[in-house]
Amino acid sequence: MKNLFNSRQFHKALAPWVFLPLFISSTTGLIYRVSKDVLGYSRDQVHWLMSLHEGEWLGDNGELIYVILNSLGVLWMLITGFQMFSKTISFTKKVTKGESKG
């Protein structure tokens, strides 16, 4: 139970910090792809979305840091989220009174 508590605390502590960058990246990536492939905009017309998506507006070093931190944030949320999920959901069938395991 202690690991579950730690996973929840770490997940809760990091979530506010990764929410906005991940939200920006996911929405701009989606809008970019839909605009380009479905709506027929050219790459030049929607480049500003990719610039936001990749953190290009932060400069060369900022872009690299933004992408790395975004990736680590996603991995961290996935790992801690899965830990919480796997601890709360039983993957084995529970045996009720009167049933046999066999």
N, CA, C and O atoms as CSV, one atom per row, in Angstrom:
chain,resi,resn,atom,element,x,y,z
A,1,MET,N,N,0.826,-1.202,0.000
A,1,MET,CA,C,0.000,0.000,0.000
A,1,MET,C,C,0.868,1.263,0.000
A,1,MET,O,O,0.460,2.306,-0.509
A,2,LYS,N,N,2.065,1.155,0.576
A,2,LYS,CA,C,2.945,2.309,0.630
A,2,LYS,C,C,3.368,2.759,-0.767
A,2,LYS,O,O,3.435,3.958,-1.036
A,3,ASN,N,N,3.656,1.793,-1.670
A,3,ASN,CA,C,4.028,2.142,-3.050
A,3,ASN,C,C,2.899,2.850,-3.774
A,3,ASN,O,O,3.138,3.777,-4.549
A,4,LEU,N,N,1.682,2.423,-3.529
A,4,LEU,CA,C,0.525,3.068,-4.140
A,4,LEU,C,C,0.440,4.514,-3.678
A,4,LEU,O,O,0.184,5.413,-4.479
A,5,PHE,N,N,0.652,4.735,-2.395
A,5,PHE,CA,C,0.612,6.091,-1.844
A,5,PHE,C,C,1.694,6.950,-2.488
A,5,PHE,O,O,1.434,8.093,-2.863
A,6,ASN,N,N,2.906,6.412,-2.621
A,6,ASN,CA,C,3.993,7.170,-3.233
A,6,ASN,C,C,3.697,7.485,-4.689
A,6,ASN,O,O,3.936,8.603,-5.144
A,7,SER,N,N,3.178,6.510,-5.423
A,7,SER,CA,C,2.841,6.744,-6.826
A,7,SER,C,C,1.798,7.844,-6.953
A,7,SER,O,O,1.909,8.719,-7.812
A,8,ARG,N,N,0.789,7.796,-6.096
A,8,ARG,CA,C,-0.250,8.825,-6.135
A,8,ARG,C,C,0.319,10.203,-5.802
A,8,ARG,O,O,-0.016,11.192,-6.454
A,9,GLN,N,N,1.169,10.263,-4.800
A,9,GLN,CA,C,1.750,11.543,-4.393
A,9,GLN,C,C,2.640,12.117,-5.496
A,9,GLN,O,O,2.568,13.307,-5.804
A,10,PHE,N,N,3.479,11.265,-6.088
A,10,PHE,CA,C,4.369,11.739,-7.152
A,10,PHE,C,C,3.575,12.153,-8.387
A,10,PHE,O,O,3.880,13.164,-9.020
A,11,HIS,N,N,2.567,11.375,-8.721
A,11,HIS,CA,C,1.711,11.690,-9.864
A,11,HIS,C,C,1.007,13.029,-9.626
A,11,HIS,O,O,0.966,13.889,-10.506
A,12,LYS,N,N,0.467,13.182,-8.445
A,12,LYS,CA,C,-0.258,14.406,-8.090
A,12,LYS,C,C,0.669,15.624,-8.067
A,12,LYS,O,O,0.271,16.718,-8.467
A,13,ALA,N,N,1.893,15.433,-7.603
A,13,ALA,CA,C,2.843,16.540,-7.515
A,13,ALA,C,C,3.310,17.010,-8.885
A,13,ALA,O,O,3.514,18.205,-9.096
A,14,LEU,N,N,3.480,16.083,-9.809
A,14,LEU,CA,C,4.007,16.449,-11.122
A,14,LEU,C,C,2.929,16.885,-12.107
A,14,LEU,O,O,3.208,17.646,-13.034
A,15,ALA,N,N,1.717,16.417,-11.917
A,15,ALA,CA,C,0.635,16.677,-12.875
A,15,ALA,C,C,0.440,18.163,-13.210
A,15,ALA,O,O,0.310,18.489,-14.390
A,16,PRO,N,N,0.414,19.069,-12.238
A,16,PRO,CA,C,0.210,20.480,-12.607
A,16,PRO,C,C,1.341,21.049,-13.463
A,16,PRO,O,O,1.114,21.962,-14.257
A,17,TRP,N,N,2.543,20.523,-13.312
A,17,TRP,CA,C,3.691,21.034,-14.062
A,17,TRP,C,C,3.715,20.529,-15.498
A,17,TRP,O,O,4.210,21.223,-16.387
A,18,VAL,N,N,3.194,19.345,-15.736
A,18,VAL,CA,C,3.246,18.788,-17.089
A,18,VAL,C,C,1.958,19.007,-17.869
A,18,VAL,O,O,1.934,18.803,-19.083
A,19,PHE,N,N,0.901,19.412,-17.205
A,19,PHE,CA,C,-0.384,19.556,-17.887
A,19,PHE,C,C,-0.327,20.534,-19.057
A,19,PHE,O,O,-0.657,20.159,-20.182
A,20,LEU,N,N,0.077,21.755,-18.820
A,20,LEU,CA,C,0.034,22.779,-19.871
A,20,LEU,C,C,0.946,22.447,-21.058
A,20,LEU,O,O,0.490,22.521,-22.199
A,21,PRO,N,N,2.219,22.082,-20.834
A,21,PRO,CA,C,3.054,21.724,-21.992
A,21,PRO,C,C,2.504,20.531,-22.780
A,21,PRO,O,O,2.546,20.529,-24.010
A,22,LEU,N,N,1.993,19.523,-22.079
A,22,LEU,CA,C,1.438,18.362,-22.778
A,22,LEU,C,C,0.144,18.716,-23.505
A,22,LEU,O,O,-0.109,18.226,-24.606
A,23,PHE,N,N,-0.660,19.554,-22.897
A,23,PHE,CA,C,-1.900,19.997,-23.536
A,23,PHE,C,C,-1.588,20.787,-24.806
A,23,PHE,O,O,-2.213,20.572,-25.844
A,24,ILE,N,N,-0.629,21.695,-24.721
A,24,ILE,CA,C,-0.232,22.492,-25.887
A,24,ILE,C,C,0.304,21.586,-26.993
A,24,ILE,O,O,-0.073,21.731,-28.156
A,25,SER,N,N,1.178,20.659,-26.634
A,25,SER,CA,C,1.772,19.769,-27.636
A,25,SER,C,C,0.730,18.864,-28.285
A,25,SER,O,O,0.742,18.667,-29.500
A,26,SER,N,N,-0.157,18.325,-27.485
A,26,SER,CA,C,-1.145,17.404,-28.069
A,26,SER,C,C,-2.161,18.137,-28.935
A,26,SER,O,O,-2.508,17.651,-30.012
A,27,THR,N,N,-2.641,19.279,-28.498
A,27,THR,CA,C,-3.646,19.994,-29.295
A,27,THR,C,C,-3.044,20.594,-30.564
A,27,THR,O,O,-3.657,20.527,-31.629
A,28,THR,N,N,-1.861,21.174,-30.461
A,28,THR,CA,C,-1.257,21.750,-31.659
A,28,THR,C,C,-0.854,20.668,-32.648
A,28,THR,O,O,-0.962,20.872,-33.857
A,29,GLY,N,N,-0.390,19.515,-32.157
A,29,GLY,CA,C,-0.057,18.398,-33.041
A,29,GLY,C,C,-1.285,17.878,-33.770
A,29,GLY,O,O,-1.232,17.597,-34.967
A,30,LEU,N,N,-2.384,17.751,-33.050
A,30,LEU,CA,C,-3.633,17.283,-33.650
A,30,LEU,C,C,-4.166,18.285,-34.675
A,30,LEU,O,O,-4.534,17.906,-35.787
A,31,ILE,N,N,-4.206,19.557,-34.297
A,31,ILE,CA,C,-4.719,20.589,-35.206
A,31,ILE,C,C,-3.830,20.703,-36.447
A,31,ILE,O,O,-4.329,20.890,-37.557
A,32,TYR,N,N,-2.512,20.588,-36.256
A,32,TYR,CA,C,-1.589,20.630,-37.389
A,32,TYR,C,C,-1.895,19.511,-38.379
A,32,TYR,O,O,-2.019,19.747,-39.581
A,33,ARG,N,N,-2.014,18.283,-37.856
A,33,ARG,CA,C,-2.229,17.134,-38.731
A,33,ARG,C,C,-3.574,17.214,-39.442
A,33,ARG,O,O,-3.656,16.924,-40.636
A,34,VAL,N,N,-4.617,17.598,-38.737
A,34,VAL,CA,C,-5.942,17.717,-39.352
A,34,VAL,C,C,-5.943,18.840,-40.383
A,34,VAL,O,O,-6.483,18.683,-41.478
A,35,SER,N,N,-5.341,19.965,-40.033
A,35,SER,CA,C,-5.305,21.093,-40.966
A,35,SER,C,C,-4.563,20.748,-42.244
A,35,SER,O,O,-4.992,21.110,-43.339
A,36,LYS,N,N,-3.452,20.050,-42.101
A,36,LYS,CA,C,-2.623,19.715,-43.252
A,36,LYS,C,C,-3.233,18.588,-44.088
A,36,LYS,O,O,-3.322,18.697,-45.311
A,37,ASP,N,N,-3.649,17.519,-43.432
A,37,ASP,CA,C,-4.095,16.336,-44.179
A,37,ASP,C,C,-5.571,16.365,-44.570
A,37,ASP,O,O,-5.932,15.901,-45.652
A,38,VAL,N,N,-6.412,16.896,-43.717
A,38,VAL,CA,C,-7.849,16.868,-43.991
A,38,VAL,C,C,-8.318,18.162,-44.651
A,38,VAL,O,O,-9.057,18.134,-45.635
A,39,LEU,N,N,-7.884,19.283,-44.106
A,39,LEU,CA,C,-8.345,20.573,-44.625
A,39,LEU,C,C,-7.520,21.088,-45.791
A,39,LEU,O,O,-7.922,22.042,-46.457
A,40,GLY,N,N,-6.375,20.471,-46.049
A,40,GLY,CA,C,-5.590,20.801,-47.232
A,40,GLY,C,C,-4.685,22.020,-47.117
A,40,GLY,O,O,-4.244,22.549,-48.137
A,41,TYR,N,N,-4.402,22.471,-45.920
A,41,TYR,CA,C,-3.479,23.597,-45.767
A,41,TYR,C,C,-2.061,23.137,-46.100
A,41,TYR,O,O,-1.721,21.967,-45.928
A,42,SER,N,N,-1.244,24.069,-46.575
A,42,SER,CA,C,0.144,23.724,-46.879
A,42,SER,C,C,0.969,23.746,-45.597
A,42,SER,O,O,0.549,24.286,-44.574
A,43,ARG,N,N,2.140,23.151,-45.680
A,43,ARG,CA,C,3.042,23.108,-44.528
A,43,ARG,C,C,3.394,24.518,-44.056
A,43,ARG,O,O,3.483,24.766,-42.854
A,44,ASP,N,N,3.590,25.427,-44.983
A,44,ASP,CA,C,3.925,26.806,-44.625
A,44,ASP,C,C,2.776,27.510,-43.901
A,44,ASP,O,O,3.006,28.326,-43.009
A,45,GLN,N,N,1.547,27.194,-44.286
A,45,GLN,CA,C,0.394,27.846,-43.675
A,45,GLN,C,C,0.188,27.434,-42.216
A,45,GLN,O,O,-0.338,28.214,-41.422
A,46,VAL,N,N,0.590,26.235,-41.864
A,46,VAL,CA,C,0.360,25.747,-40.500
A,46,VAL,C,C,1.662,25.526,-39.731
A,46,VAL,O,O,1.670,24.848,-38.704
A,47,HIS,N,N,2.758,26.094,-40.226
A,47,HIS,CA,C,4.042,25.926,-39.542
A,47,HIS,C,C,4.025,26.515,-38.136
A,47,HIS,O,O,4.709,26.012,-37.244
A,48,TRP,N,N,3.261,27.558,-37.936
A,48,TRP,CA,C,3.196,28.171,-36.609
A,48,TRP,C,C,2.684,27.167,-35.569
A,48,TRP,O,O,3.085,27.223,-34.406
A,49,LEU,N,N,1.800,26.249,-35.981
A,49,LEU,CA,C,1.331,25.210,-35.067
A,49,LEU,C,C,2.460,24.247,-34.704
A,49,LEU,O,O,2.598,23.857,-33.545
A,50,MET,N,N,3.259,23.868,-35.688
A,50,MET,CA,C,4.388,22.984,-35.413
A,50,MET,C,C,5.440,23.691,-34.567
A,50,MET,O,O,6.127,23.057,-33.766
A,51,SER,N,N,5.563,24.987,-34.741
A,51,SER,CA,C,6.482,25.765,-33.929
A,51,SER,C,C,6.064,25.732,-32.455
A,51,SER,O,O,6.907,25.599,-31.567
A,52,LEU,N,N,4.776,25.853,-32.208
A,52,LEU,CA,C,4.265,25.736,-30.839
A,52,LEU,C,C,4.417,24.306,-30.327
A,52,LEU,O,O,4.816,24.086,-29.184
A,53,HIS,N,N,4.098,23.348,-31.172
A,53,HIS,CA,C,4.125,21.939,-30.811
A,53,HIS,C,C,5.508,21.496,-30.336
A,53,HIS,O,O,5.628,20.756,-29.359
A,54,GLU,N,N,6.533,21.944,-31.021
A,54,GLU,CA,C,7.900,21.515,-30.723
A,54,GLU,C,C,8.636,22.443,-29.774
A,54,GLU,O,O,9.757,22.137,-29.367
A,55,GLY,N,N,8.033,23.574,-29.411
A,55,GLY,CA,C,8.716,24.528,-28.541
A,55,GLY,C,C,9.775,25.325,-29.270
A,55,GLY,O,O,10.709,25.841,-28.655
A,56,GLU,N,N,9.631,25.428,-30.581
A,56,GLU,CA,C,10.595,26.141,-31.425
A,56,GLU,C,C,10.753,27.601,-31.012
A,56,GLU,O,O,11.822,28.187,-31.179
A,57,TRP,N,N,9.702,28.176,-30.481
A,57,TRP,CA,C,9.692,29.580,-30.079
A,57,TRP,C,C,10.601,29.838,-28.870
A,57,TRP,O,O,10.842,30.992,-28.514
A,58,LEU,N,N,11.106,28.770,-28.239
A,58,LEU,CA,C,11.996,28.915,-27.084
A,58,LEU,C,C,13.467,28.998,-27.479
A,58,LEU,O,O,14.332,29.127,-26.612
A,59,GLY,N,N,13.759,28.927,-28.770
A,59,GLY,CA,C,15.143,28.928,-29.232
A,59,GLY,C,C,15.677,27.505,-29.292
A,59,GLY,O,O,14.996,26.560,-28.895
A,60,ASP,N,N,16.894,27.358,-29.789
A,60,ASP,CA,C,17.471,26.025,-29.982
A,60,ASP,C,C,17.600,25.243,-28.681
A,60,ASP,O,O,17.148,24.101,-28.598
A,61,ASN,N,N,18.208,25.843,-27.673
A,61,ASN,CA,C,18.375,25.145,-26.395
A,61,ASN,C,C,17.037,24.941,-25.695
A,61,ASN,O,O,16.791,23.880,-25.121
A,62,GLY,N,N,16.179,25.944,-25.738
A,62,GLY,CA,C,14.872,25.841,-25.106
A,62,GLY,C,C,14.016,24.773,-25.753
A,62,GLY,O,O,13.275,24.064,-25.072
A,63,GLU,N,N,14.117,24.656,-27.076
A,63,GLU,CA,C,13.349,23.641,-27.796
A,63,GLU,C,C,13.769,22.238,-27.350
A,63,GLU,O,O,12.926,21.373,-27.111
A,64,LEU,N,N,15.072,22.029,-27.241
A,64,LEU,CA,C,15.579,20.728,-26.811
A,64,LEU,C,C,15.108,20.403,-25.388
A,64,LEU,O,O,14.662,19.289,-25.115
A,65,ILE,N,N,15.209,21.364,-24.503
A,65,ILE,CA,C,14.779,21.163,-23.118
A,65,ILE,C,C,13.278,20.908,-23.060
A,65,ILE,O,O,12.827,20.029,-22.325
A,66,TYR,N,N,12.508,21.661,-23.821
A,66,TYR,CA,C,11.045,21.501,-23.859
A,66,TYR,C,C,10.651,20.096,-24.306
A,66,TYR,O,O,9.792,19.461,-23.694
A,67,VAL,N,N,11.282,19.615,-25.376
A,67,VAL,CA,C,10.963,18.293,-25.904
A,67,VAL,C,C,11.374,17.205,-24.912
A,67,VAL,O,O,10.621,16.255,-24.694
A,68,ILE,N,N,12.541,17.330,-24.317
A,68,ILE,CA,C,13.003,16.332,-23.346
A,68,ILE,C,C,12.098,16.308,-22.130
A,68,ILE,O,O,11.691,15.235,-21.684
A,69,LEU,N,N,11.775,17.477,-21.583
A,69,LEU,CA,C,10.918,17.522,-20.399
A,69,LEU,C,C,9.503,17.040,-20.703
A,69,LEU,O,O,8.879,16.382,-19.871
A,70,ASN,N,N,9.002,17.361,-21.880
A,70,ASN,CA,C,7.682,16.859,-22.289
A,70,ASN,C,C,7.685,15.336,-22.352
A,70,ASN,O,O,6.762,14.686,-21.862
A,71,SER,N,N,8.713,14.778,-22.950
A,71,SER,CA,C,8.824,13.327,-23.058
A,71,SER,C,C,8.939,12.670,-21.687
A,71,SER,O,O,8.271,11.673,-21.413
A,72,LEU,N,N,9.775,13.222,-20.837
A,72,LEU,CA,C,9.923,12.680,-19.490
A,72,LEU,C,C,8.625,12.816,-18.697
A,72,LEU,O,O,8.277,11.936,-17.910
A,73,GLY,N,N,7.916,13.917,-18.906
A,73,GLY,CA,C,6.631,14.116,-18.229
A,73,GLY,C,C,5.609,13.071,-18.640
A,73,GLY,O,O,4.887,12.539,-17.797
A,74,VAL,N,N,5.546,12.775,-19.932
A,74,VAL,CA,C,4.616,11.750,-20.417
A,74,VAL,C,C,4.988,10.390,-19.830
A,74,VAL,O,O,4.124,9.661,-19.344
A,75,LEU,N,N,6.268,10.055,-19.878
A,75,LEU,CA,C,6.705,8.773,-19.330
A,75,LEU,C,C,6.413,8.669,-17.838
A,75,LEU,O,O,5.947,7.635,-17.361
A,76,TRP,N,N,6.687,9.735,-17.109
A,76,TRP,CA,C,6.435,9.741,-15.669
A,76,TRP,C,C,4.950,9.556,-15.367
A,76,TRP,O,O,4.590,8.773,-14.488
A,77,MET,N,N,4.097,10.264,-16.081
A,77,MET,CA,C,2.657,10.140,-15.854
A,77,MET,C,C,2.166,8.739,-16.223
A,77,MET,O,O,1.307,8.181,-15.540
A,78,LEU,N,N,2.709,8.172,-17.301
A,78,LEU,CA,C,2.322,6.817,-17.693
A,78,LEU,C,C,2.763,5.786,-16.656
A,78,LEU,O,O,1.983,4.911,-16.279
A,79,ILE,N,N,3.995,5.887,-16.201
A,79,ILE,CA,C,4.519,4.921,-15.230
A,79,ILE,C,C,3.766,5.009,-13.915
A,79,ILE,O,O,3.306,3.990,-13.399
A,80,THR,N,N,3.630,6.209,-13.362
A,80,THR,CA,C,2.930,6.333,-12.076
A,80,THR,C,C,1.449,6.026,-12.228
A,80,THR,O,O,0.843,5.449,-11.325
A,81,GLY,N,N,0.861,6.400,-13.353
A,81,GLY,CA,C,-0.544,6.078,-13.594
A,81,GLY,C,C,-0.765,4.584,-13.696
A,81,GLY,O,O,-1.739,4.058,-13.158
A,82,PHE,N,N,0.140,3.894,-14.389
A,82,PHE,CA,C,0.008,2.441,-14.498
A,82,PHE,C,C,0.223,1.764,-13.150
A,82,PHE,O,O,-0.450,0.784,-12.830
A,83,GLN,N,N,1.160,2.285,-12.359
A,83,GLN,CA,C,1.372,1.723,-11.024
A,83,GLN,C,C,0.112,1.844,-10.187
A,83,GLN,O,O,-0.276,0.897,-9.503
A,84,MET,N,N,-0.524,2.994,-10.235
A,84,MET,CA,C,-1.760,3.168,-9.476
A,84,MET,C,C,-2.852,2.245,-10.003
A,84,MET,O,O,-3.587,1.630,-9.231
A,85,PHE,N,N,-2.947,2.156,-11.314
A,85,PHE,CA,C,-3.967,1.306,-11.936
A,85,PHE,C,C,-3.763,-0.159,-11.572
A,85,PHE,O,O,-4.710,-0.852,-11.202
A,86,SER,N,N,-2.530,-0.621,-11.678
A,86,SER,CA,C,-2.263,-2.034,-11.427
A,86,SER,C,C,-2.424,-2.395,-9.954
A,86,SER,O,O,-2.717,-3.548,-9.635
A,87,LYS,N,N,-2.240,-1.442,-9.059
A,87,LYS,CA,C,-2.421,-1.712,-7.630
A,87,LYS,C,C,-3.901,-1.724,-7.241
A,87,LYS,O,O,-4.293,-2.430,-6.311
A,88,THR,N,N,-4.712,-0.954,-7.941
A,88,THR,CA,C,-6.124,-0.865,-7.559
A,88,THR,C,C,-7.002,-1.870,-8.284
A,88,THR,O,O,-8.075,-2.218,-7.791
A,89,ILE,N,N,-6.567,-2.344,-9.446
A,89,ILE,CA,C,-7.345,-3.312,-10.214
A,89,ILE,C,C,-6.708,-4.680,-10.026
A,89,ILE,O,O,-5.513,-4.861,-10.261
A,90,SER,N,N,-7.506,-5.621,-9.607
A,90,SER,CA,C,-6.997,-6.975,-9.421
A,90,SER,C,C,-7.046,-7.699,-10.754
A,90,SER,O,O,-8.087,-7.742,-11.409
A,91,PHE,N,N,-5.930,-8.261,-11.147
A,91,PHE,CA,C,-5.870,-8.984,-12.405
A,91,PHE,C,C,-6.209,-10.463,-12.239
A,91,PHE,O,O,-6.239,-11.213,-13.214
A,92,THR,N,N,-6.461,-10.871,-11.012
A,92,THR,CA,C,-6.831,-12.265,-10.779
A,92,THR,C,C,-8.303,-12.324,-10.426
A,92,THR,O,O,-8.852,-11.398,-9.831
A,93,LYS,N,N,-8.935,-13.428,-10.802
A,93,LYS,CA,C,-10.357,-13.604,-10.516
A,93,LYS,C,C,-10.530,-13.900,-9.027
A,93,LYS,O,O,-9.867,-14.779,-8.477
A,94,LYS,N,N,-11.402,-13.176,-8.401
A,94,LYS,CA,C,-11.652,-13.398,-6.986
A,94,LYS,C,C,-12.589,-14.588,-6.827
A,94,LYS,O,O,-13.537,-14.759,-7.594
A,95,VAL,N,N,-12.309,-15.397,-5.833
A,95,VAL,CA,C,-13.122,-16.571,-5.553
A,95,VAL,C,C,-14.098,-16.214,-4.458
A,95,VAL,O,O,-13.705,-15.780,-3.376
A,96,THR,N,N,-15.383,-16.398,-4.748
A,96,THR,CA,C,-16.399,-16.110,-3.733
A,96,THR,C,C,-16.649,-17.343,-2.881
A,96,THR,O,O,-16.266,-18.456,-3.243
A,97,LYS,N,N,-17.264,-17.138,-1.801
A,97,LYS,CA,C,-17.529,-18.226,-0.856
A,97,LYS,C,C,-18.362,-19.309,-1.542
A,97,LYS,O,O,-19.369,-19.013,-2.185
A,98,GLY,N,N,-17.937,-20.550,-1.401
A,98,GLY,CA,C,-18.665,-21.657,-1.970
A,98,GLY,C,C,-18.158,-22.096,-3.331
A,98,GLY,O,O,-18.572,-23.145,-3.825
A,99,GLU,N,N,-17.267,-21.320,-3.958
A,99,GLU,CA,C,-16.707,-21.696,-5.262
A,99,GLU,C,C,-15.340,-22.333,-5.053
A,99,GLU,O,O,-14.649,-22.048,-4.075
A,100,SER,N,N,-14.975,-23.174,-5.960
A,100,SER,CA,C,-13.641,-23.755,-5.889
A,100,SER,C,C,-12.741,-23.029,-6.880
A,100,SER,O,O,-13.221,-22.448,-7.853
A,101,LYS,N,N,-11.454,-23.064,-6.633
A,101,LYS,CA,C,-10.502,-22.389,-7.511
A,101,LYS,C,C,-10.277,-23.160,-8.799
A,101,LYS,O,O,-9.900,-22.561,-9.807
A,102,GLY,N,N,-10.491,-24.439,-8.800
A,102,GLY,CA,C,-10.181,-25.295,-9.937
A,102,GLY,C,C,-11.141,-25.165,-11.021
A,102,GLY,O,O,-11.007,-25.829,-12.048
